[in-house]
Amino acid sequence: MSQSQTNWNIEPSFKYDALCFLNILTADTFYLTYYKDEYNKFKDKITETVKLSLISLKKNLKENNGRIISAYLCLYFSAVEDSTLEQMTTRLDNLDELKKNFEKTPYHDEESWNLFVSAVPDLKVIFAYLKEIDFEGYWNQNILPLVQKKINETQPGLKDYDVIKENEYLLGYKLPSNEIVVYMLYYVRPHGIKITGTRFLTDVAWPFNIVIRTAAHEMMHPPYDPANDTELKEVIESLRKDDFLMDKVNNHNPSFGYNTLEGLFEEDCVQAMDQLINEKFGIAKDAKQRWKESDDGIHVFAIALYQVMKEENYNSKNEVFRDFLVRMIKSGRLSAGKIKAFYDKFYN
């Protein structure tokens, strides 16, 4: 297979499914919408000690810091090759390798790392509980066959979609690999989750087109350097003056994530680009319907950026996406105060 084509690899992962299962164990009603029966199978086995750690984990990561527990933990644990509860538990006693590896990714920052470290005592208690009830055995017997069946159904059609080629065209630079690794899970809903490298997590419940759409989306996170680009930080900060956009940042269900301007902005940039890719593939959801229904309609910057990208015939000049973004905001096309006008135009 030539370097310009996407090399697909799809496989199960107990590690990531177990970490996603923690959303459910916390009894968070947002996730019980999808997994109430699964929670009921385990809730009577949860001891008071474990329950306290689950409450603490949810309060620490989600309630106090706006993190999606599954996405946050999967991202960090993706920096190491651990695959079993035993290995993950041992890892918690020595985080040096995990930290060293994670520092090499664009996702590292010291504040977030310290938050991860603060969750370790609760994770030790929860992992011990999962080992005690043989959750790994339960997963292998009851979940893995369902996952493998979905993998067998999905694998043959993937080769027809050259996602990496389209990602690189829109981003304006080469991705670190032409391989996309898809981890097919059972407990990841309702999220699609990007982890380190060109890898992401998807769910058995979703149809084939969703796998492709998720790949087109997740491979582009982050679409720029979020930590070291001072000019970009300044233009993002300038949008804090846009009342329409900030209303979406400040007044939405935090369970969806995107609880900061920076987080919603990055997500919306990627959504605008993936919509263009999926339209080219012929598998896109109608843009108006998508952004009205998705995450309670918060992705208003995506709507504006999508329209500007189409008007500008992006990326006919091989411009790096980051440069285009800065240019559009600094020129006034997408500056603070302009987002609502694009929204109104889109839906009128």
C-alpha positions in Angstrom: 0.0 0.0 0.0 1.5 3.4 -1.0 2.2 6.0 1.6 -0.6 8.2 0.3 -3.2 5.7 1.3 -4.7 5.0 4.6 -3.7 1.8 6.3 -6.6 0.7 8.5 -6.2 -1.4 11.6 -9.3 -2.3 13.7 -9.1 -4.2 17.0 -10.8 -4.7 20.4 -9.3 -3.3 23.6 -10.1 -4.4 27.1 -8.1 -1.5 28.6 -10.1 1.2 26.9 -13.4 -0.5 27.5 -12.7 -0.8 31.2 -11.8 2.9 31.4 -15.0 3.8 29.6 -16.9 1.5 32.0 -16.0 3.9 34.8 -18.5 6.4 33.4 -21.2 3.9 34.1 -19.9 2.7 37.5 -20.2 6.3 38.8 -24.0 6.0 38.2 -23.9 9.2 36.1 -27.4 9.5 34.6 -25.8 10.9 31.4 -24.4 7.4 30.8 -27.1 5.3 32.3 -29.3 6.5 29.4 -27.2 4.1 27.3 -26.1 1.5 29.8 -28.7 1.1 32.6 -28.9 -2.7 32.3 -25.1 -3.0 32.4 -25.0 -0.8 35.5 -27.7 -2.9 37.2 -25.6 -6.1 36.7 -22.8 -4.6 38.9 -24.3 -2.1 41.2 -25.1 -4.5 44.1 -21.4 -5.6 44.1 -20.1 -2.1 44.7 -18.9 -1.8 48.3 -19.1 1.4 50.3 -15.4 2.0 49.9 -15.5 1.6 46.2 -18.6 3.8 46.0 -16.8 6.6 47.8 -13.9 6.4 45.4 -16.3 6.5 42.4 -18.0 9.6 43.8 -14.6 11.2 44.5 -13.4 10.4 40.9 -16.5 11.9 39.4 -16.3 15.0 41.6 -12.6 15.5 40.9 -12.5 15.0 37.2 -16.0 15.8 35.9 -17.7 18.1 38.4 -14.7 20.2 39.5 -12.6 20.1 36.3 -15.1 19.6 33.5 -13.4 16.4 32.2 -15.1 13.4 30.5 -13.8 10.6 32.8 -13.5 8.1 30.0 -11.9 10.4 27.4 -9.5 11.8 30.0 -8.3 8.5 31.4 -8.1 6.8 28.0 -5.9 9.6 26.6 -3.4 9.2 29.5 -3.3 5.4 29.5 -2.8 5.4 25.7 0.7 6.7 26.4 1.7 3.2 27.6 1.1 -0.3 26.3 -0.7 -1.8 29.3 -3.6 -4.0 28.3 -4.7 -5.7 31.5 -6.0 -4.6 34.9 -2.9 -6.1 36.5 -0.7 -4.0 34.3 -2.8 -0.8 34.8 -2.8 -1.3 38.5 1.0 -1.7 38.6 1.4 1.4 36.5 -0.3 3.5 39.1 2.6 2.8 41.5 5.2 4.2 39.0 4.0 6.8 36.6 7.5 7.8 35.3 7.2 6.0 31.9 3.7 7.2 31.3 4.6 10.8 32.1 7.7 10.6 29.9 5.8 9.3 27.0 2.9 11.7 27.5 5.2 14.7 27.5 6.1 13.9 23.9 2.4 14.4 22.8 0.6 17.7 22.0 -1.8 17.0 24.9 0.6 17.4 27.8 0.3 20.3 30.2 1.4 20.3 33.8 -1.9 21.3 35.3 -3.7 18.4 33.6 -1.0 16.0 34.6 -1.3 17.0 38.2 -5.1 16.4 38.0 -4.3 12.9 36.7 -2.0 12.2 39.5 -4.6 13.3 42.0 -7.0 10.7 40.7 -4.5 7.8 41.3 -5.7 6.9 44.8 -9.3 6.5 43.6 -8.2 4.6 40.6 -6.3 2.1 42.7 -9.5 1.4 44.7 -11.6 1.1 41.6 -9.2 -1.1 39.7 -8.9 -3.4 42.7 -12.7 -3.8 42.7 -12.7 -4.6 39.0 -10.1 -7.3 39.6 -12.0 -8.7 42.6 -15.2 -9.1 40.6 -13.2 -10.5 37.6 -14.5 -7.8 35.3 -11.8 -8.8 32.8 -13.3 -12.4 32.7 -16.8 -10.9 32.3 -15.6 -8.7 29.4 -13.8 -11.6 27.6 -16.9 -13.9 27.9 -19.7 -11.5 27.3 -18.4 -8.4 25.5 -15.5 -9.5 23.4 -17.6 -11.7 21.1 -19.9 -8.8 20.4 -17.0 -6.5 19.6 -15.3 -9.1 17.4 -18.5 -9.6 15.4 -18.7 -5.9 14.8 -15.1 -5.8 13.7 -15.6 -8.6 11.2 -18.6 -6.6 9.7 -16.7 -3.3 9.6 -13.2 -4.3 8.4 -13.9 -5.1 4.7 -15.3 -1.6 3.8 -12.6 0.5 5.4 -10.1 0.3 2.6 -12.4 2.3 0.3 -11.9 5.5 2.4 -8.6 7.3 2.2 -9.1 9.4 5.4 -5.5 10.3 6.0 -5.1 11.8 2.5 -8.2 14.1 3.1 -7.0 15.0 6.6 -3.6 16.1 5.4 -5.1 18.1 2.5 -7.3 20.1 4.9 -4.7 20.5 7.7 -2.0 21.5 5.3 0.6 19.2 6.7 1.6 15.5 7.0 0.2 13.4 9.8 2.8 11.3 11.8 1.5 8.1 10.4 -0.6 6.8 7.5 -2.1 4.1 9.8 -5.4 4.6 11.6 -6.0 2.3 14.5 -9.7 1.9 15.4 -10.5 0.4 18.8 -13.9 -1.1 18.7 -15.5 -0.9 22.2 -18.8 -1.6 23.9 -18.9 1.1 26.6 -17.7 4.3 24.9 -21.1 5.8 24.0 -22.0 8.6 23.4 -18.5 9.7 22.7 -16.0 9.1 20.0 -12.6 9.5 21.7 -9.2 10.5 20.3 -6.2 9.1 22.0 -2.5 9.6 21.4 -1.2 8.9 17.8 -3.5 8.3 14.9 -5.9 6.2 17.0 -9.4 6.6 18.2 -12.2 4.7 20.1 -15.6 3.8 18.5 -18.6 1.8 19.6 -20.3 -1.4 18.4 -23.7 0.3 18.4 -22.8 2.7 15.6 -23.2 2.0 11.9 -20.3 1.8 9.4 -20.6 5.4 8.3 -20.1 6.6 11.8 -16.8 4.8 12.0 -15.6 6.7 8.9 -17.0 10.0 10.1 -15.3 9.6 13.5 -12.0 8.7 11.8 -12.2 11.8 9.6 -12.8 13.8 12.7 -10.5 12.4 15.4 -7.4 12.2 13.3 -7.3 16.0 13.1 -7.2 16.6 16.8 -5.4 18.9 17.5 -5.5 20.7 14.2 -2.8 23.2 15.5 -0.3 23.4 18.3 -2.5 24.3 21.3 0.3 24.9 23.7 3.0 26.8 22.0 1.3 29.1 19.5 1.1 32.6 21.0 -0.6 34.2 18.0 -3.2 31.6 17.8 -3.9 31.8 21.5 -4.5 35.6 21.1 -7.0 35.2 18.3 -8.9 32.5 20.2 -8.9 34.8 23.3 -10.3 37.6 21.1 -13.4 35.5 20.6 -14.2 35.7 24.3 -15.9 39.0 23.4 -18.4 37.2 21.2 -21.5 36.9 23.4 -23.3 34.4 21.2 -20.3 32.0 21.2 -19.6 32.4 24.9 -23.2 31.7 25.7 -22.7 28.3 24.2 -19.5 27.8 26.1 -21.0 28.8 29.5 -24.5 27.4 29.2 -24.6 23.8 28.0 -24.7 20.3 29.5 -21.1 19.9 30.8 -21.4 16.1 30.2 -20.8 16.8 26.5 -17.4 18.2 27.3 -16.1 21.4 25.5 -16.4 23.3 28.8 -13.9 26.0 27.9 -13.6 28.4 24.9 -10.4 26.7 23.9 -12.0 23.3 24.0 -15.1 24.3 22.0 -13.1 26.2 19.5 -10.8 23.3 18.7 -13.8 20.9 18.4 -15.6 23.3 16.1 -12.6 23.7 13.9 -12.3 19.9 13.5 -16.1 19.6 12.9 -16.1 22.1 10.1 -13.3 20.2 8.4 -14.7 16.7 8.9 -18.0 17.9 7.4 -16.2 18.8 4.2 -14.4 15.5 4.1 -17.6 13.5 4.7 -19.5 15.4 2.1 -16.7 14.5 -0.4 -17.0 10.8 0.6 -20.8 11.0 0.2 -21.5 9.9 3.8 -22.1 13.3 5.6 -25.1 14.0 7.7 -26.9 17.1 6.5 -24.9 20.0 7.9 -28.0 22.0 9.1 -29.5 19.0 10.8 -26.2 17.9 12.3 -25.4 21.1 14.0 -28.9 21.8 15.2 -29.1 18.4 16.9 -25.5 17.7 18.0 -24.6 18.5 21.7 -27.7 20.7 22.1 -26.6 23.0 19.3 -23.5 24.4 20.8 -21.2 24.2 17.8 -21.9 27.6 16.4 -18.3 28.5 15.5 -18.2 25.3 13.3 -21.2 26.6 11.4 -19.5 29.9 10.8 -16.1 28.4 9.9 -17.8 25.8 7.5 -19.4 28.6 5.5 -16.2 30.6 5.3 -14.2 27.6 4.2 -16.7 27.0 1.4 -16.8 30.6 0.3 -13.0 30.7 0.3 -12.7 27.4 -1.7 -10.5 26.0 1.1 -7.8 24.6 0.6 -7.2 25.4 -3.0 -4.0 27.4 -2.2 -2.4 24.7 0.1 -2.6 26.9 3.1 -1.9 25.5 6.5 -5.2 25.4 8.4 -3.8 27.2 11.3 -2.7 30.1 9.1 -6.1 30.3 7.4 -7.8 30.3 10.8 -5.7 33.2 12.1 -6.1 35.1 8.8 -9.9 34.8 8.9 -10.2 35.9 12.5 -7.7 38.8 12.2 -9.2 40.0 8.9 -12.6 40.3 10.6 -14.4 37.5 8.6 -14.7 35.4 11.8 -13.9 38.0 14.5 -15.9 38.5 17.7 -19.5 39.6 16.9 -19.7 37.9 13.6 -20.6 34.4 14.6 -24.4 35.0 15.1 -24.7 36.5 11.6 -23.3 33.3 10.1 -25.6 31.2 12.3 -28.7 33.2 11.2 -27.7 33.1 7.6 -27.2 29.3 7.8 -30.7 28.6 9.2 -32.7 31.2 7.3 
